[in-house]
């Protein structure tokens, strides 16, 4: 598959299906939350690393990204600044960037929500940042507790953000279809009155037949 085909297929499924498709798909920490309900992103990662209180690398990443990229920023999980705001969100939207995942708080969240630009972050903080440290772009980073390399595929929705390593992306895309089909089968059987224990082969009692202790 081409990158565009992989993005199209991955985008058909929720993040949970992608996690079920392979144990090598890694989910970021649940604190990496969307700014608004219904936000959805999928695309190849463009990475940057900034020190807390700095955002020059974020500016450099925004203006060297390609249409459809998902910008993934490692800010060390800092929650004392707002290194990404409505000006950068407007730049991203104008360039066709697919979304931002940033391991930090951000600012101007009301304006970003009005733009409808999808951002996954740790919340809001109004403090300004400087541009004295250039940081790094297009390097392997850790964001939300997950390793991200340039070109890995990023998918995010209301349930969170996942990282699909590039080398398994086609396999995950293929497997996600089977995962979704299995879930539909389970729902159909539930509608006919079966239980999840029956469908999944889970014994209601322990192997000994004795009640479980609490």
Residue pairs with C-beta under 8 A, 6 or more apart in sequence:
1 9
1 169
1 170
1 173
3 44
4 68
5 173
6 153
6 169
6 170
6 173
7 42
7 43
7 44
7 68
7 153
9 173
9 176
9 177
10 18
10 42
10 153
10 155
10 164
10 169
10 172
10 173
10 176
11 40
11 42
11 155
12 176
12 180
13 176
13 177
13 179
13 180
14 157
14 159
15 27
15 155
15 156
15 157
15 159
15 160
15 161
15 162
16 159
17 176
17 179
17 180
17 183
18 25
18 155
18 162
18 164
18 172
18 176
19 25
19 27
19 162
20 176
20 179
21 171
21 172
21 175
21 176
21 178
21 179
22 164
22 168
22 171
22 172
22 175
24 165
24 168
25 162
25 163
25 164
25 165
25 168
25 172
26 146
26 147
26 162
26 163
27 146
27 160
27 161
27 162
27 163
28 101
28 120
28 143
28 144
28 145
28 146
28 160
28 161
28 162
28 163
29 144
29 145
29 146
30 160
31 122
31 144
32 101
32 103
32 120
32 121
32 122
32 143
32 144
32 156
32 160
32 161
33 120
33 121
33 122
33 123
33 160
34 118
34 119
34 120
34 156
34 157
34 158
35 109
35 112
35 113
35 118
35 119
35 120
35 121
36 113
36 116
36 118
37 158
38 158
39 99
39 118
39 119
39 120
39 156
39 157
39 158
40 118
40 156
40 157
41 70
41 98
41 99
41 101
41 118
41 120
41 154
41 155
41 156
41 157
41 161
42 70
42 98
42 153
42 154
42 155
42 156
43 68
43 69
43 70
43 98
43 99
43 153
43 154
44 68
44 69
44 70
44 150
44 151
44 152
44 153
44 154
44 166
45 69
45 70
45 71
45 72
45 148
45 149
45 150
45 151
45 152
45 153
45 154
45 163
46 61
46 64
46 65
46 66
46 69
46 70
46 71
46 72
46 137
46 138
46 150
47 61
47 71
47 72
47 73
47 74
47 137
47 138
47 139
47 140
47 141
47 143
47 148
47 149
47 150
48 57
48 58
48 60
48 61
48 71
48 72
48 73
48 74
48 135
48 136
48 137
48 138
48 139
48 141
49 57
49 73
49 74
49 75
49 135
49 136
49 137
49 139
49 141
50 56
50 57
50 58
50 73
50 74
50 75
50 83
50 133
50 135
51 75
51 76
51 133
51 135
52 75
52 76
52 78
52 80
52 81
52 104
53 78
53 80
53 81
53 83
53 127
53 129
53 130
54 83
54 129
54 130
54 131
54 132
54 133
54 135
55 83
55 84
55 129
55 130
55 131
56 131
56 132
56 133
56 134
56 135
57 73
57 133
57 134
57 135
57 136
57 137
58 71
58 73
58 83
58 84
58 88
58 102
58 135
59 88
59 131
60 134
60 135
60 137
61 71
61 73
61 137
61 138
62 71
62 88
62 91
62 92
62 95
62 97
63 91
63 95
64 137
65 71
65 92
65 95
65 97
67 95
67 96
67 97
68 96
68 97
68 98
69 97
69 98
70 97
70 98
70 99
70 100
70 101
70 154
70 156
71 92
71 97
71 99
71 100
71 101
71 102
72 100
72 101
72 102
72 141
72 143
72 148
72 154
73 83
73 84
73 100
73 101
73 102
73 103
73 104
73 141
73 143
74 103
74 141
74 142
74 143
74 148
75 83
75 102
75 103
75 104
76 103
76 104
77 103
77 104
77 122
78 103
78 104
78 105
79 104
79 105
79 122
79 123
79 125
80 105
80 125
80 127
81 104
81 105
81 125
81 127
81 128
81 129
82 105
82 106
82 107
82 108
82 124
82 125
82 126
82 127
82 128
82 129
83 102
83 104
83 106
83 129
84 100
84 102
84 104
84 106
84 107
84 119
84 121
85 106
85 107
85 108
85 111
85 112
86 108
86 111
86 112
86 115
87 108
89 100
89 108
89 111
89 112
89 115
89 117
89 119
90 115
90 117
92 99
92 100
92 117
93 115
93 117
98 118
99 117
99 118
99 119
99 120
99 154
99 156
100 117
100 118
100 119
100 120
100 121
101 119
101 120
101 121
101 143
101 144
101 154
101 156
101 161
102 119
102 120
102 121
102 122
102 143
103 121
103 122
103 142
103 143
103 144
104 121
104 122
105 121
105 122
105 123
105 124
105 125
106 112
106 119
106 121
106 123
106 124
106 125
107 124
107 125
107 126
107 127
109 124
112 119
118 156
120 156
120 160
120 161
138 150
139 150
140 147
140 148
140 149
140 150
141 147
141 148
142 148
144 161
146 161
146 162
146 163
147 163
148 154
148 163
149 165
149 166
151 166
152 163
152 164
152 165
152 166
152 169
153 163
153 164
153 165
153 166
153 169
154 161
154 162
154 163
154 164
155 161
155 162
155 164
156 162
164 172
186 196
186 199
186 200
189 199
190 196
190 199
196 202
197 203
197 204
205 211
205 212
206 212
